C-alpha cells in the first residue's frame, strides 16, 4: 500500500507539472554543426553553429568562430526563424543540416576582402549593382579601401532574411566589415 501511495504521488506530480517543465523535457531544437575555415594556409579556424529552443520555430541560433585552441574570436546570435537558411528547419535533424550550411565557409564569391565591391570616390557607399554593401559604422572609404588591398580572409554568413554579415580575419582577430543585401 505504501509503495502504491508513493507511485500515485509521483504520477500526480508529473501530471500536474507546469507546461514549461514538460517543454524542457522534450527534445526541442538543440543542434550543433562545426565547419573548418582555413583562413590562411597556416591558420585553421572553426565555425560553430548551434541552436537551442523548445522547438525549431522558437530556437535561438549562435554562430561562433574559434581559433585552433578553441578560444572564441567572434560570436553572433539570432532568432533562428529570422535567418533565411534556418527559418525552414522543422525539426532537430533539419536544423542540424541548416546549421551546417550556415557555418559553411566555402564562399567563392567573396572569399577575401579583395572581392568586396569597389567604393568609388564621391559615392556614399560601395557599389555592387543590385546587391548593396553597407560597411559597418566607423568603416570609412579609406579604411574600406585598405581592407580591400590587404586581401584578408573573409567569411560571410546569412544574418537575416535578405542579408549577409561579412567578417574578416586579421592577425588572429575577427572584425565585422559590413553587410550585403540580397533579394530574399
N, C-alpha and C positions, 0 to 999 in steps of 0.2 A: 504494500500500500504506500509506503514511504517513497519507494522508487517511482511509483505511478505519480505521486504528487509532485516530485521533483521534475519529472518529464513533462507533466502538464504545465507547470510553471515556466519551464524553458520554452515550450511551444507557444504559450501566451506572450512571452517576452518577444519572441521573434515575430509573431503575428502582429503585435502592437508596435513594432519598431517604426520610427518615423520614416517617411518616404526617402529622406536624404540618406539614411543609413542603408536602406535597400539599394539605392543607386550606387553607393560606394562599394557594395559587394558585387555589382555587375561588372563584366569585363570592360565596359566602356570603350574608349578610343585611345588607349595608351599604346603608342607605337614609336619606333625609332629606326632611323636609317643613317648610315655613315658612308660617306664617299671620300675618296682621296682627291686632293688638289695638289698637283706637282707645280707649285707656284714658280719655282725656278728649277734648273737641273739638279741642284743640290739641296733644295728645301721642299719637303713634302709636308703639307698641312692636311688636316682632316676637316671635313664639313659634316657636322652632326645635325640632323633634323629630328625633332621629337614632337609628339602631340600628346596632350593629356586632357581628358574630359570624360564626363559621364556618357557621352555619345559623340559621334563624329560631327554631328550638327552643332555641338556645343563645345568643341575642343579648342584649346589654345595651342598654337604651334610656335616652336622656337627654333631658330637656326643659329648654330654656334660654329665659329671657325677656331680650331685649336692648333697649336704648334705641335711639333713631334713629341714633346714631353707631356702633352695633354693640357697645357695651360690655355685658357680661353683668351683669344685675341680680339674677338668680336662676337656680339650676340644681338639678336633682334627677335622680338616676339610679336605675334599677330593672332587675331581671331581666325581660326582655320577657314571658316565659312566665308571670309572676306579675302581669301587668297585664291586666285583662279585655279592653280594646279591642285589645291587641296579641297576646294569647295564641294566637289562632286563625290568625295570619298564617303561611302555609305556605311562602311564597317571597318573594323580594325585592319583586316588584310588589305583592303583598298587604300586605307590611309598609309599603311607601310609602303606600298608601291608608290603612292603620290609623294611621300616624303623623300623617297629615293630619287625621284625626278627633280624635286625642289632643290635638293642638295647637289645635283649633278654639275660639275664644274666644266664640262666639255662644251664651251661656248665658242664656236668657230667664228661668230660674227664680231664679238668684242673680247678677245682673249687677253689683250693688253691695252694699256691706256693710249697707245699709239692709234688704236682703232676708234677711239672716241671721236664723235663728229667735230668738225672744224668750227671754231668760233671766230668768224670774220670781224675785222675792225669795224667799229661803229654799230655792231649788232648787239642786241640786248642779251642774247644767249647763243649757245652753239646752234648751228643749222644742221638739221638732219631730215630734211624733207618732211614727210607726213608724220614722222615719229620724233617729236621734240625731246631734247635732252635738257634737263634743268640741273645745273650744278648746285651743290649744297650751299647754304649760306656761308659766307666767308671765302668761297672759291671764286675769285675774280678772274677776269680774262687772262691776266698774266700768270697766275698760279695754275690755271687750267692748261695754258699752253706749255708750261713747264712739265706738268703731268704727262701730256701727250709726248713730249720729246724724251722723257725718261723711259718710256716703253715698259712700264711696270705691269706685273701680272694683275689681271682684273677678273673679278668674279661678279657676275650679275645674276640676280635671282628675282623671281616674281615676288612682289611685295604687296600686291593688291589685285584688283580685277583687271586693271589696264596699265600696269606699270612695273618696271624693273628697278631694283636698287642695285647700284654698282659700287663695289668696294675694291680698293687697290691694296696690294701688299708691297710694303717698302721698308727695308731694313728691319725685319722682324715685327713690324706693326701693320695693322689693318686700319685703313681710314676710308670713310664713306666719301665718294666723289660726287654722286648725284643720282637722279633717277631719269629714266627714259619712259615716255608714254608709248603705248601701242594700242591699236584698236582691239577692244575686247569682245 
